[in-house]
Each structure stands twice: as structure tokens, then as C-alpha cells.
Amino acid sequence: MQMLHIKHGIHVAALTAAALALCYREERGRLLPAVLLPMALFQIGFCGLLLPALKISPGSDREWMGFFYQQTARYVRDYPDEVTTEEREAIDGVLEYDRLAQMYNPITSDPVKFETYRSGQTWKERRAYFKTWFCQFLKHPGVYAEASINGCYGFFYPGAKEWYDYLDFSSVIHERGNGFFHIYHPQALKPFRELLTQGEAMAKELPVIGLFFRHGVYVFVTLWCAMILLAAGKYRYAAALTPFLCNILVCIVSPYNANTRYLLPVIYGAGLSVMAVYSAFAQSEGKCFTYKGDMNGDK
């Protein structure tokens, strides 16, 4: 399902297939088709056939390049006097240089990649940009680290709450095509919706319960489970956590710090991570659940 909602999903699935092939060598003949076949159907059927048939255009390259653009924007903001004429021209071929410092927002790359992006850029201009990006990295690597950390620390810091909620119950969605359409919720249910919203806001501040609204809790539970399994040599169980670990990497390069939707697979999978640890050690101690029926069919 992640492949349908986030473009990085295909990479998560590919890395998961590689981990399964490495750790489940005897069963790879059964496991790999279960992972690779949906990937092929998604890429060919959904992306290759269905979307073009519905005249849905593919996403722009700016979506995956926002991580690099954010670093460049912070560099331009912090060290404008050190940008050479050649570097300025290379950056301006891809992004509107004069607006970078103004549009830079530490927690999201959306303003930079949407407001300053030059859609008519060529591959030659893009290569020149990345050459400049690398040269500036060598001069001030700390700026790049700062830009990256500011864009993702909310996923790891247990004290941070999510910063991007989808709580606007009376929303208006504007199409980029001809016209617009409205989505409204029944006015009669407004008191009930407000009650739910207030209940959520209160729950976030409660001891213990409030921890379940913190992204960092789910991330560190997943990381701890993976480290425990790896340290104990339970590689087959650790491989089962590959999708969640890969999704944490996705959050590092996500365009919006602490945006819940990028972490949903980790949130939903935290319980599975804990159960993987329990199952691994329960099996070692002979306490795992087994089928007790005999060969005669007793149950």
C-alpha cells in the first residue's frame, strides 16, 4: 500500500526483497515472487498503464530533489558572500537564486522546491548544479548536516509532537485544472467533530498515553527491536523489520519534518517489531506456540 501513496514505497519493497533473499535463502523461491510480483504489477499496471490512461501526469523530479535543494538554500542563506559567480549561475539554472534565502523554511522543503524550481531546466544545467552542490558541501559540510537534521529531527525526538495534522474538517480542495470543487462535512455533526478534536488534543498531554502521539517513540522502539535481534544473531527475524527500517530512512529525506503520513508504516508496524523480538526469544527457549495435533487429525 505504501507504493500507492509515497513514491519511495517501491524502493522500500525492493530493499525488503533483497533482505528476504539474503536471510531466507531456502525459502526465497516462495518469498521473492510474493514481493516482486506486486512490484511488477504496480509499476507496469498502475504506473505504466492505468495512470496514463486516466491522463494523470507523473510527478516532477523536484519531489525527490527537494532534499538537495534544501541544503543549497540554507547554504545560500548562511554563506551568500562565499557563493562564486560560477556557482550562482549553476544554481540559478535550476532554482531561482534570488528567492532561495527568502523561501527557505527549516522544517519543510516545499517552499523551495515549488516556488523557486525552474521547470525548463536541462540535464546540462542539472549536472552543473550537482557539481556546485558537491563543491559547496566540501566547503561547508556542516550546513548540509544542519539542513538535513532540521528537516527530520521531529521523527526522532520523543519530546516532539507531530507538527502537521489533517484536522481541517471544512476543507476546500482546488484543482490545478479548470475550476474547483468543494468538500464539506455535515454541519449537524460539527459538535461531534469538535468533541473528537478536543479529545485528541487532551490525550496528547496525558502521561503515558501522550507518548503514543510522539513520533520518536515509534522510531526508537523499532530501532531498539532491530538492534536487539541483530545483536542476538536473529537475522531472519531482523529481516522482517526491513520495511520499517527503510521507512525511517525515507523520513530522513521527507519534504516535511514530523509529518505523520510519512511515518505511518512504522507506527502501524511498531507492535509487529515488538512481537518479532518476543517470538525470536520465545522460540529459543522453546516457548513459542506450536500445533499440538497428531497425525490422526486430532485438534
ABEGO torsion letter per residue (X at the ends): XAAAABAAAAAAAAAAAAAAAAABAAAAAAAAAAAAAAAAAAAAAAAAAAAAAAGBBBBBAAAAAAAAAAAAAAAAAABAAABBAAAAAAAAAABBAAAAAAABBAABAAAAAAAABBAABBAAAAAAAAAAAAAAAAABAAAAAAAAAAAAAAAABAABBBABBBABABBBBBBABBEBBBBBBBAAAAAAAAAAAAAAAAAAABBGAAAAABAAAAAAAAAAAAAAAAAAGBAAAAAAAAAAAAAAAAAAABABBGBAAAAAAAAAAAAAAAAAAAAAAAAAAGABBBBABBAAGBX
